[in-house]
Amino acid sequence: QVQLVESGGGLVQAGGSLRLSCAASGGTFSSHDVGWFRQAPGKEREFVAAINWIGMKTLYADSVKDRFAILRDNSLNTVYLEMNRLKPEDTAVYYCARGTQYGRSLAPIEREYDYWGQGTQVTVSP
């Protein structure tokens, strides 16, 4: 069974940066796509970014494109989400999730992901 643990969240001022980490243990992870999703208070969970298993393909939501970057280090079984020029509307709980093994295309859809972490809170103050 795969366990995913997110870390790196916190409180930051608008315009600042944070780097989230998603560390995996158990099962397979390095051969799977990985996605980041977020859920703001009172809103549905939404797709943020995804990276394919080897780290050569990425996909971003329009709202974070050019501000966020998703990276992975398979030797550490860890995926990162670097968030720059943060805005108050980025405030949410951020979740990482394991996607398709050796996937051909990245999916911004929750049902394509099977294991999820517990989330880490990101709060951006004005």
N, C-alpha and C positions, 0 to 999 in steps of 0.2 A: 504494500500500500504506500502510495506516494504521500508525503507530507510537505506542504509548502508553507514557508514562514516569511511574511513580509516584514520589513523594518525600514527605518529611515524617515518615517513621517514626523511631522511636528508643526510648529507654528512659525510662519515666516511672513515678512511684509511683502506687499505687492512689489513685483519687480525682482524679487529674490529667487533663489534656486534651492532645490533639494534633490537628493539622489535616493531613490527607493531601491531596495534590494529584495529579491525573492530567492530564498535558498531552499533547495529541494533535498529531501532525504528519502531513502527507500524507493523501490521500483525503478522505472526508467524515466529519465528526464532529458538527458542530453540529445536524445533522438526525436524529441517532440517539439512541435511549435509551442510557443508560450505567448500568452496574452496578458495585458493589463486592462482592467476595467475599473470604473469608479462609480460610486453612488453618493449623490448629494442628498441632504435631508429633504424628504418629501418628493424625491424624484426616483425614477427607475434607474437601475444600474445600466451604465453605458460603456461602450467600447472606447478604449483609449489608444492602445497600440499593440502590435504583435510582431513577433520575430520568428523566422523559420528555424528549423532545428540546427542548421549549421551557421546561422547568423548572417546569411548573405541576402536575405529578403526581409524587408520591414513594411509595415502598414500602419498608418496613423489616421486617427479621426481628424477631420478638418479643423476642429477647434484647438488642436494641440500641434498641428503640423508646423514645423519651423521653430517650435519652442521646446518640444520634448524629443528625447532620443532614447530608443530602446536598444540595449546591448546585452550580450551574454558571454559568459566565460564557462564553457562546458567542463573545463578542468576543475572548476569549483562548484559545478552544478548550481550556478547562480545566474539570474537574469536581473538586469538593472533598468531602471527608468530614470533618466536624467531629465529634470524638469527645470526649465529656465524661464525667465520673464513671467513669473507666476502672477496670476490674476485672482481676485477674490472669487470669481466663478469657478476656479479650479478646486475650491474647497470641497472635500469629499472623503469618503473612505475608499482607499485604493486597494484593489485585489489583484493578485496574480493567479493565473490558471494554466493548467497543462492542456495543450491542444493535441492535434493529430500527430501521429508518429510518421516521420518522413513525409509530411504533407506536401502536396503539390501547389497549393495556394493557401494564403493566409485567410483566416475567417474572422470577421468582426462580429460573430454571432455566438451568444453564450452556450447554446446547445452543442457547439463543436468542441467544448472544453469539459473535461471530466473531473479533474481534481482542482480544488480551490483552496486558497489560503484564507486566514481569518480576517485579513485586512489591516491596513495601517491608516491612521487618520492624518490627513493633510489639511491644515487650516491656513488660509492666506488672508491676512488683515489688510484693509484698504491703506 
